[in-house]
Amino acid sequence: MACKECSGTGWIIIKSNGRREAVRCRCQFHILKKEFSRNSGIPSRYKKCKFSNFKPETIYQKRALRLCKEFFKLYPFVDKGLVLYGPPGVGKTHLAVALLKNILIYKGLRGKFVDFRNLLIDIKTTFDTKESSQELLHRVMEAPLLILDDVGAERTTDWAKDILSTIINYRYTKNLPTIITTNLSFNSPLDDSFSSRFDKRTESRIYEMCKLVRVEGNDYRKEES
């Protein structure tokens, strides 16, 4: 059924300062919201992730929830992205997805969820198809808001380092907000630290373009099993 306000054209005429002006109808917001949600890349497993059903138990989880909510309220007028880092199962991906969903649904703005491991697999797959790996990579790099999930979970090869460096460098120079989740640590000389897995230049740029948010708590996955 066509919208009663715009008769399905997507535009309505309003008067502004005594002059007639064409503006987008409210129905277009709902159409775009559905389209952006459908193309966001959020996996089915995380479709139900919301701020309201995230149950923080530690000061780290409470702070992470607060900062994600603040990011949502300010977006798109944000200066920095976020790095949610900590052990597995503490809700990093839940918070990142909830943040993205809120921006898609309540602000009608585009964003993309990308599992870094799956991205590497997808790029390798394009080597045998007509789709260019550069085209695939550019769609990720140019996302207005990018959720880059589980960075560092894959076996770190020089090629994987180059892919991450390319993404971070592009988004750094274009000032595009990025949310990263990772099990790796920061400010640590240990083998599971970010600096031990990726190059210092990439890490330095992440420090400058993102706020580091430590997330610790009980492993939700073990509690649910």
C-alpha positions as CSV (number, residue, x, y, z in Angstrom):
1,M,0.0,0.0,0.0
2,A,1.4,3.4,-1.0
3,C,2.2,5.9,1.7
4,K,-0.6,8.3,2.3
5,E,1.7,11.3,2.8
6,C,3.8,10.9,-0.3
7,S,1.6,8.6,-2.4
8,G,4.6,6.3,-2.9
9,T,6.9,8.9,-4.4
10,G,9.2,9.1,-1.4
11,W,9.0,12.9,-1.3
12,I,6.6,15.5,0.2
13,I,6.4,19.2,-0.3
14,I,6.7,21.5,2.7
15,K,6.8,25.2,3.2
16,S,10.0,26.7,4.6
17,N,10.4,30.4,5.1
18,G,7.5,31.0,2.8
19,R,9.0,28.8,0.0
20,R,8.0,25.3,-1.1
21,E,10.6,22.6,-0.6
22,A,10.8,18.9,-1.5
23,V,12.0,16.7,1.4
24,R,12.1,13.0,1.9
25,C,9.0,11.4,3.4
26,R,9.2,9.6,6.8
27,C,8.3,6.4,5.0
28,Q,11.7,6.4,3.4
29,F,13.4,6.3,6.8
30,H,11.7,3.0,7.5
31,I,12.6,1.6,4.0
32,L,16.2,2.6,4.4
33,K,16.3,1.3,7.9
34,K,15.2,-2.2,6.7
35,E,17.6,-2.1,3.8
36,F,20.6,-1.1,6.0
37,S,19.8,-3.8,8.5
38,R,19.5,-6.4,5.8
39,N,22.9,-5.5,4.3
40,S,24.7,-5.0,7.7
41,G,26.3,-8.4,7.7
42,I,25.2,-9.1,11.3
43,P,25.2,-12.9,11.7
44,S,22.0,-14.7,12.7
45,R,23.5,-15.8,16.0
46,Y,23.8,-12.1,17.1
47,K,20.4,-10.9,15.8
48,K,19.0,-10.7,19.3
49,C,21.9,-8.7,20.8
50,K,20.7,-5.5,22.5
51,F,21.9,-3.2,25.1
52,S,18.8,-4.1,27.2
53,N,19.7,-7.8,27.3
54,F,23.4,-7.3,28.1
55,K,23.8,-8.1,31.8
56,P,27.1,-6.6,33.1
57,E,28.5,-8.2,36.2
58,T,31.9,-6.4,36.5
59,I,33.0,-2.8,36.5
60,Y,34.7,-3.5,33.1
61,Q,31.5,-4.7,31.5
62,K,29.5,-1.8,33.1
63,R,32.0,0.7,31.7
64,A,32.0,-0.9,28.3
65,L,28.2,-0.8,28.2
66,R,28.2,2.9,29.2
67,L,30.8,3.8,26.5
68,C,29.0,2.0,23.8
69,K,25.8,3.8,24.7
70,E,27.6,7.1,24.7
71,F,29.0,6.3,21.3
72,F,25.5,5.6,19.9
73,K,24.1,8.8,21.3
74,L,26.9,10.9,19.8
75,Y,27.2,9.1,16.4
76,P,27.9,10.3,13.7
77,F,29.5,13.2,15.6
78,V,32.2,11.0,17.1
79,D,36.0,11.7,17.2
80,K,37.1,8.1,18.0
81,G,36.0,4.5,17.6
82,L,36.3,1.8,20.2
83,V,38.5,-1.3,20.8
84,L,36.7,-3.8,23.0
85,Y,39.4,-6.1,24.2
86,G,39.5,-9.0,26.7
87,P,39.1,-12.7,27.1
88,P,36.6,-14.8,25.1
89,G,32.9,-14.9,26.1
90,V,32.7,-11.6,28.1
91,G,30.3,-9.8,25.7
92,K,32.5,-7.8,23.4
93,T,30.7,-8.9,20.2
94,H,27.3,-8.6,21.9
95,L,28.0,-4.9,22.7
96,A,29.5,-4.2,19.3
97,V,26.4,-5.7,17.5
98,A,24.0,-3.9,19.9
99,L,25.7,-0.6,19.1
100,L,25.5,-1.2,15.4
101,K,21.8,-2.3,15.5
102,N,20.9,0.8,17.4
103,I,22.5,3.0,14.8
104,L,20.8,1.1,12.0
105,I,17.4,1.1,13.6
106,Y,17.1,4.4,15.5
107,K,19.3,6.6,13.4
108,G,18.7,5.1,10.0
109,L,22.4,5.2,9.2
110,R,24.5,2.5,7.5
111,G,27.1,0.3,9.1
112,K,28.8,-3.1,8.5
113,F,29.7,-6.0,10.7
114,V,32.7,-8.0,9.5
115,D,34.3,-11.0,11.2
116,F,38.0,-10.6,10.4
117,R,38.6,-14.3,10.0
118,N,35.8,-14.7,7.6
119,L,36.9,-11.7,5.6
120,L,40.3,-13.3,5.1
121,I,38.6,-16.5,3.8
122,D,36.3,-14.5,1.6
123,I,39.2,-12.6,0.0
124,K,41.0,-15.9,-0.7
125,T,37.8,-17.2,-2.2
126,T,37.7,-14.3,-4.7
127,F,41.0,-15.5,-6.2
128,D,39.0,-18.2,-8.0
129,T,36.0,-16.1,-8.9
130,K,35.1,-13.1,-11.1
131,E,34.8,-10.8,-8.1
132,S,37.9,-8.8,-7.3
133,S,39.5,-9.1,-3.9
134,Q,40.1,-5.4,-4.1
135,E,36.3,-4.7,-4.6
136,L,35.5,-6.9,-1.6
137,L,38.2,-5.1,0.5
138,H,37.0,-1.7,-0.5
139,R,33.4,-2.4,0.5
140,V,34.8,-3.1,4.0
141,M,37.2,-0.1,4.1
142,E,34.6,2.4,2.9
143,A,31.8,1.4,5.3
144,P,30.6,4.5,7.2
145,L,30.8,2.6,10.4
146,L,32.8,-0.7,10.6
147,I,32.5,-3.4,13.3
148,L,35.7,-5.5,12.8
149,D,35.1,-8.5,15.0
150,D,37.5,-11.0,16.5
151,V,40.8,-9.5,15.2
152,G,43.7,-11.7,16.0
153,A,41.7,-15.0,16.4
154,E,43.2,-16.2,13.1
155,R,46.7,-17.5,12.5
156,T,48.7,-14.3,12.0
157,T,50.5,-14.4,8.6
158,D,52.3,-11.6,6.9
159,W,49.3,-11.5,4.5
160,A,46.8,-11.2,7.3
161,K,48.9,-8.4,8.8
162,D,48.9,-6.6,5.5
163,I,45.1,-6.9,5.1
164,L,44.5,-5.4,8.6
165,S,47.1,-2.7,8.0
166,T,45.4,-1.7,4.7
167,I,41.9,-1.5,6.4
168,I,43.2,0.5,9.4
169,N,45.3,2.8,7.3
170,Y,42.5,3.6,4.9
171,R,40.0,4.3,7.7
172,Y,42.6,6.3,9.6
173,T,43.3,8.7,6.7
174,K,39.5,9.0,5.9
175,N,38.6,9.5,9.6
176,L,36.0,6.7,9.4
177,P,34.9,5.4,12.8
178,T,35.8,1.8,13.6
179,I,34.7,-0.6,16.4
180,I,37.2,-3.5,16.9
181,T,36.8,-6.5,19.1
182,T,39.7,-8.7,20.0
183,N,40.9,-11.3,22.5
184,L,44.4,-9.8,22.3
185,S,45.8,-7.6,25.1
186,F,47.3,-4.1,24.9
187,N,50.3,-2.6,26.7
188,S,51.6,-6.1,27.2
189,P,54.8,-7.9,26.0
190,L,53.1,-11.2,26.1
191,D,52.5,-13.5,23.1
192,D,48.8,-12.8,23.2
193,S,49.3,-9.0,22.9
194,F,48.3,-7.0,19.8
195,S,51.9,-5.7,19.4
196,S,53.2,-9.3,19.2
197,R,50.8,-10.2,16.4
198,F,50.6,-7.1,14.3
199,D,53.0,-4.4,13.3
200,K,53.6,-1.3,15.5
201,R,52.4,1.1,12.9
202,T,49.0,-0.5,12.8
203,E,48.8,-0.6,16.6
204,S,49.9,3.1,16.8
205,R,47.1,4.2,14.5
206,I,44.5,2.2,16.4
207,Y,45.6,3.9,19.6
208,E,45.0,7.3,17.9
209,M,41.7,6.5,16.2
210,C,40.1,4.4,18.9
211,K,39.4,4.4,22.6
212,L,40.7,1.2,24.3
213,V,38.0,-0.4,26.4
214,R,39.0,-3.4,28.5
215,V,36.2,-5.9,29.0
216,E,36.5,-8.7,31.6
217,G,34.0,-10.9,33.4
218,N,32.7,-14.5,33.5
219,D,32.5,-16.4,30.3
220,Y,28.8,-16.2,29.3
221,R,29.3,-19.2,26.9
222,K,30.4,-21.5,29.8
223,E,27.5,-20.3,32.0
224,E,24.9,-21.1,29.2
225,S,26.3,-24.6,28.5
